[in-house]
């Protein structure tokens, strides 16, 4: 009986750990927006150099499973990538002509939306780094000083 109880407790622990890990890769739009707003406050208080270094750390506080930050130039017509929590290869590259899996120029849509508001939601198709599968993504973009800070959720 003792062995059966021990196995049950171990299995329950494994199940609980997997549920917690799964929960860390599923976020809500409200969580994404709050994440971006916290990052904006950090950017303003810590300065550009320190903030971008922190935002680019894939193991730091600005990456939570499939929730990560993207930072682009706000005043450059090419929309240069300054930070990316999931793909460092994009840093320094222009993003204005990037298309999603269906050919949508979502960054141009974002720029148009930011002309009338400091924050905007854009939906597009993108590969989820946690699952490695194509998914619908809804991203919140916020213009902060000379940058655009964003984070999105996969649906």
C-alpha positions as CSV (number, residue, x, y, z in Angstrom):
1,X,0.0,0.0,0.0
2,X,2.9,2.3,0.9
3,X,4.4,1.8,-2.6
4,X,1.1,2.6,-4.3
5,X,0.7,5.8,-2.3
6,X,4.3,6.8,-3.1
7,X,3.7,6.3,-6.8
8,X,0.5,8.2,-6.7
9,X,2.2,11.2,-5.0
10,X,5.0,11.1,-7.5
11,X,2.6,11.0,-10.4
12,X,0.5,13.8,-8.9
13,X,3.7,15.9,-8.6
14,X,4.7,15.2,-12.2
15,X,1.2,16.1,-13.4
16,X,1.2,19.4,-11.4
17,X,4.6,20.3,-12.8
18,X,3.4,19.8,-16.3
19,X,0.3,21.9,-15.7
20,X,2.4,24.7,-14.3
21,X,4.8,24.5,-17.3
22,X,1.9,24.5,-19.7
23,X,0.4,27.5,-18.0
24,X,3.6,29.5,-18.4
25,X,3.3,29.2,-22.2
26,X,-0.3,30.4,-22.4
27,X,-1.0,34.0,-21.9
28,X,-3.9,36.3,-22.3
29,X,-4.1,39.6,-24.2
30,X,-4.4,41.5,-20.9
31,X,-1.2,39.8,-19.7
32,X,0.6,40.8,-22.9
33,X,-0.5,44.4,-22.7
34,X,0.6,44.6,-19.0
35,X,3.9,43.0,-19.9
36,X,4.5,45.7,-22.6
37,X,3.5,48.5,-20.2
38,X,5.9,47.1,-17.5
39,X,8.6,47.0,-20.2
40,X,7.9,50.6,-21.2
41,X,8.2,51.7,-17.6
42,X,11.5,49.8,-17.3
43,X,12.7,51.4,-20.6
44,X,11.9,54.9,-19.2
45,X,13.5,54.3,-15.8
46,X,16.6,52.4,-16.8
47,X,17.4,54.0,-20.1
48,X,17.8,52.6,-23.7
49,X,21.1,50.7,-23.4
50,X,20.2,48.8,-20.1
51,X,16.7,48.1,-21.2
52,X,17.6,46.7,-24.6
53,X,20.2,44.5,-23.1
54,X,17.6,43.1,-20.7
55,X,15.0,42.7,-23.4
56,X,17.4,40.7,-25.5
57,X,18.2,38.2,-22.7
58,X,16.3,35.0,-23.7
59,X,16.6,33.7,-20.1
60,X,15.8,37.0,-18.4
61,X,12.7,38.6,-16.8
62,X,11.4,39.7,-20.2
63,X,10.8,36.2,-21.6
64,X,8.0,34.1,-20.1
65,X,7.5,31.0,-22.2
66,X,5.8,32.1,-25.4
67,X,5.6,35.7,-24.2
68,X,8.6,37.8,-25.1
69,X,9.4,41.4,-26.1
70,X,10.1,42.8,-29.5
71,X,11.5,46.4,-29.8
72,X,11.8,48.3,-33.0
73,X,12.8,51.8,-33.9
74,X,9.9,54.3,-34.0
75,X,11.4,57.0,-36.0
76,X,13.2,55.0,-38.7
77,X,11.1,54.3,-41.8
78,X,12.7,50.9,-42.1
79,X,11.5,49.9,-38.6
80,X,14.9,48.4,-37.4
81,X,14.7,45.6,-34.9
82,X,16.5,46.5,-31.6
83,X,15.5,43.7,-29.3
84,X,13.8,40.3,-29.8
85,X,13.3,37.9,-26.9
86,X,13.0,34.8,-29.2
87,X,15.1,35.4,-32.3
88,X,18.4,37.4,-32.0
89,X,19.0,36.9,-35.7
90,X,16.5,39.7,-36.4
91,X,18.3,42.3,-34.4
92,X,19.6,45.2,-36.6
93,X,17.4,44.1,-39.5
94,X,14.7,46.2,-41.1
95,X,11.1,44.9,-40.4
96,X,8.9,47.2,-42.4
97,X,8.5,44.8,-45.3
98,X,8.2,41.6,-43.2
99,X,5.1,39.6,-44.1
100,X,3.3,36.9,-42.0
101,X,2.6,33.4,-43.3
102,X,-0.3,34.7,-45.3
103,X,1.5,37.6,-46.9
104,X,0.2,40.3,-44.6
105,X,2.4,43.3,-44.1
106,X,1.5,43.5,-40.4
107,X,4.3,45.9,-39.4
108,X,2.9,48.5,-41.9
109,X,-0.5,48.0,-40.4
110,X,1.0,48.6,-37.0
111,X,2.7,51.8,-38.1
112,X,-0.6,53.1,-39.6
113,X,-2.3,52.3,-36.3
114,X,0.3,54.1,-34.2
115,X,-0.3,57.3,-36.2
116,X,-3.6,57.8,-34.3
117,X,-2.8,56.1,-31.0
118,X,0.2,55.2,-28.9
119,X,-1.0,51.6,-28.5
120,X,-2.5,49.3,-31.1
121,X,-3.4,45.6,-31.4
122,X,-2.5,43.7,-34.6
123,X,-3.3,40.1,-35.6
124,X,-1.3,38.0,-37.9
125,X,0.0,34.4,-38.4
126,X,3.4,33.6,-36.9
127,X,5.5,30.6,-35.7
128,X,5.1,30.0,-32.0
129,X,8.6,29.5,-30.6
130,X,7.3,27.3,-27.7
131,X,5.4,24.9,-30.0
132,X,7.3,25.5,-33.3
133,X,3.9,25.6,-35.0
134,X,2.2,28.3,-37.1
135,X,-0.5,30.1,-35.1
136,X,-2.6,33.1,-35.0
137,X,-0.9,35.8,-33.0
138,X,-2.3,39.0,-31.5
139,X,0.3,41.6,-30.6
140,X,0.1,44.8,-28.6
141,X,2.4,47.6,-29.9
142,X,3.2,50.6,-27.7
143,X,5.2,53.7,-28.9
144,X,7.5,54.7,-26.1
145,X,9.8,57.7,-26.8
146,X,12.0,56.6,-29.8
147,X,11.0,52.9,-29.9
148,X,8.0,50.6,-30.3
149,X,7.8,47.9,-27.6
150,X,5.5,44.9,-28.3
151,X,4.5,41.5,-27.0
152,X,1.9,39.1,-28.3
153,X,-0.2,36.1,-27.5
154,X,-0.7,33.0,-29.6
155,X,-4.3,31.8,-30.0
